[in-house]
Amino acid sequence: MQPDKPALKEYAGGWITEREGTTVPAFLKFAYIVIAGGCLTYFLVYMNGEVDHADRGKLVRAMNAATEASNGLMYGIAALILIFGIVVVAFAFGKPHDSK
């Protein structure tokens, strides 16, 4: 009698393997939300640099004045981060599809 081998699925040309029928753990699904929210918050807080820092804040404000940062572009990038985060979370919480 030979033991049954678990059915494995390969992704990325064999770089990632998983057992058939496994699901994403709940903590990992919620980690996606926390990580995406943290990235978006960090981006929005520091999108113009660390202007309130005691030592280098003056230099950052001078650099911002010289380079004329575009807040519209930065908010557009923040929107892309938000959209990507929503897609990843929707994919993680969605029903798995078996491809055979």
FENSUL-V293926 format. One record per helix or strand. SS is the DSSP state (helix for helix, strand for strand). FROM is the first residue (numbers start at 1). TO is the last residue. Records with the same first field share a line. If there is no record, write none. Layout:
SS = FROM-TO, FROM-TO
//
This chain:
strand = 8-11, 16-19
helix = 12-14, 26-45, 57-67, 71-93
//
